[in-house]
């Protein structure tokens, strides 16, 4: 089995997951980066926060889409949460524990484990 075969098999497995589970998986991966970065300084920390910023910008964009089928109150609440996360990330030294906790809660909510 080649590396390309493994990559295809992994992609097929991911595609078979429920969309909410896929979304939760993205949150878990980004949160793993934040956890690792909480023990480091410098570039690793900056990258983890940047990855989290991209995630939350994508979330906000998806929530603002008129075709989004979530109830308006849920969308508004998540947008508000995302903006709080964005404000935290704009600080010179963001509270990674806060960012990790928020991401963990969102991932749990997506999978019904919250």
C-alpha positions in Angstrom: 0.0 0.0 0.0 1.4 3.4 -1.0 1.2 6.7 0.8 -1.3 7.8 -1.8 -3.5 4.7 -1.1 -3.4 5.5 2.6 -4.4 9.1 2.0 -7.3 8.1 -0.3 -8.5 5.6 2.3 -8.3 8.2 5.1 -10.2 10.7 2.9 -12.9 8.2 2.2 -13.3 7.4 5.9 -13.6 11.1 6.7 -16.1 11.7 4.0 -18.3 8.8 5.4 -18.6 10.7 8.7 -21.7 12.6 9.5 -21.2 16.3 8.6 -21.5 17.4 12.3 -18.9 14.8 13.3 -16.6 16.2 10.5 -17.1 19.7 11.9 -16.4 18.5 15.4 -13.2 16.8 14.1 -12.0 20.1 12.7 -12.6 21.7 16.1 -10.7 18.9 17.9 -7.7 19.1 15.5 -7.4 22.9 15.9 -7.9 22.5 19.7 -5.1 19.9 19.7 -2.8 22.5 18.2 -3.8 25.1 20.8 -3.1 22.5 23.6 0.3 21.8 22.2 1.0 25.5 21.8 0.0 26.2 25.4 3.3 24.6 26.4 5.4 26.5 23.9 6.2 30.1 22.9 6.9 31.7 19.5 6.0 30.4 16.1 4.0 27.3 17.3 1.8 29.5 19.5 1.3 32.0 16.7 0.4 29.3 14.2 -2.1 27.6 16.6 -3.9 30.9 17.2 -3.9 31.7 13.5 -5.4 28.3 12.8 -8.1 28.9 15.4 -8.7 32.4 13.9 -9.2 30.8 10.4 -11.6 28.2 11.9 -13.7 30.9 13.6 -13.8 33.1 10.6 -15.1 30.2 8.5 -17.7 29.4 11.2 -18.9 33.0 11.2 -19.1 33.0 7.4 -21.1 29.8 7.4 -23.4 31.1 10.1 -24.0 34.4 8.3 -25.0 32.6 5.1 -28.7 33.1 4.5 -28.9 29.4 3.4 -27.8 28.2 6.8 -30.6 26.1 8.2 -29.8 26.6 11.9 -32.4 28.6 13.8 -31.7 32.3 13.8 -31.2 32.4 17.6 -28.7 29.6 17.5 -26.8 31.3 14.7 -26.8 34.6 16.5 -25.5 33.0 19.7 -22.7 31.2 17.8 -21.7 34.4 15.9 -21.6 36.2 19.3 -19.4 33.5 20.7 -17.2 33.6 17.7 -16.7 37.3 18.0 -15.7 36.9 21.7 -13.2 34.3 20.6 -11.9 36.7 17.9 -11.5 39.5 20.5 -9.5 37.1 22.7 -7.2 36.2 19.9 -6.5 39.9 19.1 -4.9 40.3 22.5 -1.1 40.2 22.6 -1.2 37.1 24.8 -4.5 35.3 24.3 -5.9 33.0 27.0 -5.4 29.6 25.3 -7.2 27.9 28.1 -10.3 29.9 27.3 -10.0 29.2 23.5 -9.5 25.5 24.2 -12.5 25.4 26.5 -14.8 27.1 23.9 -13.6 24.8 21.1 -14.1 21.7 23.3 -17.6 22.8 24.2 -18.5 23.5 20.5 -17.1 20.1 19.4 -19.1 18.4 22.2 -22.2 20.2 21.2 -21.8 19.2 17.6 -21.6 15.5 18.5 -24.2 15.6 21.2 -21.7 14.9 23.9 -22.0 18.3 25.6 
